[in-house]
């Protein structure tokens, strides 16, 4: 499936609707922040590479450096046991994880987005309305 800018923009509109509504719980605020970071990273990845409907991106936390945007948000949501329920709505999955962070290892979370399935689900929701 080729990247569909119109469908991606619908995702961005949905994100804007979420952030405009008042959310009070910590996990909802974390989810909203992470969704914003994910959408940007996925969009950058989609523009750079041709994909087959699945995108893999990594959020790293190198030794002696600050973690990339999104790394701490993912870690907090996993700790709160809220990542899977949030991510499954968007067909996002946690891939490989490296917890070690030392001179030889960089900690990271690999995030996999099945955007083909996500866009198909969104299309079906729009057609049902």
C-alpha positions as CSV (number, residue, x, y, z in Angstrom):
1,X,0.0,0.0,0.0
2,X,1.4,3.4,-0.9
3,X,1.4,6.3,1.5
4,X,-1.9,8.1,1.4
5,X,-1.5,11.8,2.4
6,X,-5.2,12.3,2.7
7,X,-5.6,9.4,5.2
8,X,-2.6,10.5,7.1
9,X,-4.1,14.0,7.4
10,X,-7.3,12.4,8.8
11,X,-5.1,10.9,11.5
12,X,-3.7,14.3,12.2
13,X,-7.2,15.8,12.4
14,X,-8.2,13.1,14.9
15,X,-5.1,13.9,17.0
16,X,-6.1,17.6,17.0
17,X,-9.6,16.7,18.1
18,X,-8.2,14.6,21.0
19,X,-5.9,17.3,22.2
20,X,-8.6,19.9,22.0
21,X,-10.8,17.9,24.3
22,X,-10.1,18.1,28.0
23,X,-8.2,15.1,29.3
24,X,-7.3,14.9,32.9
25,X,-5.7,11.5,33.5
26,X,-1.9,11.2,33.3
27,X,-2.0,8.3,30.9
28,X,-4.2,10.2,28.4
29,X,-1.9,13.2,28.5
30,X,1.1,10.8,27.9
31,X,-0.8,9.1,25.1
32,X,-1.6,12.4,23.4
33,X,2.0,13.5,23.6
34,X,3.3,10.2,22.3
35,X,0.8,10.2,19.4
36,X,2.1,13.6,18.3
37,X,5.7,12.3,18.3
38,X,4.7,9.1,16.6
39,X,2.8,10.8,13.8
40,X,5.8,13.1,13.1
41,X,8.3,10.2,13.1
42,X,6.0,8.0,10.9
43,X,5.5,10.8,8.4
44,X,9.2,11.4,8.1
45,X,9.8,7.7,7.7
46,X,7.1,7.3,5.0
47,X,8.5,10.2,3.0
48,X,12.1,8.8,3.1
49,X,11.4,5.1,2.4
50,X,9.0,3.1,0.3
51,X,7.2,0.7,2.5
52,X,4.9,-2.3,2.1
53,X,2.3,-1.2,4.6
54,X,4.5,-1.6,7.7
55,X,6.8,1.0,9.2
56,X,9.5,0.3,11.9
57,X,11.0,3.2,13.8
58,X,13.2,3.2,16.9
59,X,13.3,5.5,19.8
60,X,16.7,5.4,21.3
61,X,18.3,6.3,24.6
62,X,22.1,6.3,24.1
63,X,24.5,6.0,27.0
64,X,25.6,9.5,28.3
65,X,23.0,11.3,26.1
66,X,19.5,12.4,26.4
67,X,16.8,10.0,25.1
68,X,15.1,10.8,21.8
69,X,11.6,12.4,22.0
70,X,9.1,9.7,22.6
71,X,11.4,7.2,24.4
72,X,10.5,8.3,27.9
73,X,6.8,8.5,26.9
74,X,6.8,4.9,25.7
75,X,8.6,3.8,28.8
76,X,6.1,5.5,31.1
77,X,3.1,4.1,29.2
78,X,4.5,0.6,29.4
79,X,5.2,1.1,33.1
80,X,1.6,2.2,33.6
81,X,0.4,-0.8,31.5
82,X,-1.4,1.6,29.1
83,X,0.8,1.3,26.0
84,X,-0.9,-1.8,24.4
85,X,-4.5,-0.6,24.8
86,X,-3.6,2.8,23.3
87,X,-1.4,1.5,20.5
88,X,-3.8,-1.2,19.4
89,X,-6.3,1.5,18.4
90,X,-3.8,2.7,15.8
91,X,-2.4,-0.7,14.7
92,X,0.8,0.1,16.5
93,X,2.9,-2.6,18.1
94,X,6.0,-2.8,20.3
95,X,8.7,-4.6,18.4
96,X,12.2,-5.2,19.7
97,X,13.3,-3.7,23.0
98,X,16.7,-3.2,24.3
99,X,16.8,-2.4,28.0
100,X,20.6,-2.4,28.4
101,X,22.2,1.0,28.3
102,X,25.9,1.1,28.6
103,X,29.1,1.7,26.5
104,X,28.3,-1.2,24.3
105,X,24.5,-1.1,24.1
106,X,21.9,1.6,23.3
107,X,18.5,1.2,24.9
108,X,15.7,1.5,22.5
109,X,12.1,0.7,21.7
110,X,11.2,-0.4,18.2
111,X,7.7,0.7,17.2
112,X,5.9,-1.0,14.3
113,X,3.0,0.6,12.6
114,X,0.8,-1.5,10.3
115,X,-0.5,1.6,8.5
116,X,-2.1,-0.5,5.7
117,X,-4.5,-2.1,8.2
118,X,-5.0,1.2,10.0
119,X,-6.0,3.1,6.9
120,X,-8.3,0.2,5.8
121,X,-10.0,0.4,9.2
122,X,-10.3,4.1,9.0
123,X,-11.7,3.8,5.4
124,X,-14.3,1.3,6.7
125,X,-15.3,3.6,9.5
126,X,-15.8,6.5,7.1
127,X,-17.8,4.4,4.7
128,X,-20.1,3.2,7.5
129,X,-21.0,6.8,8.5
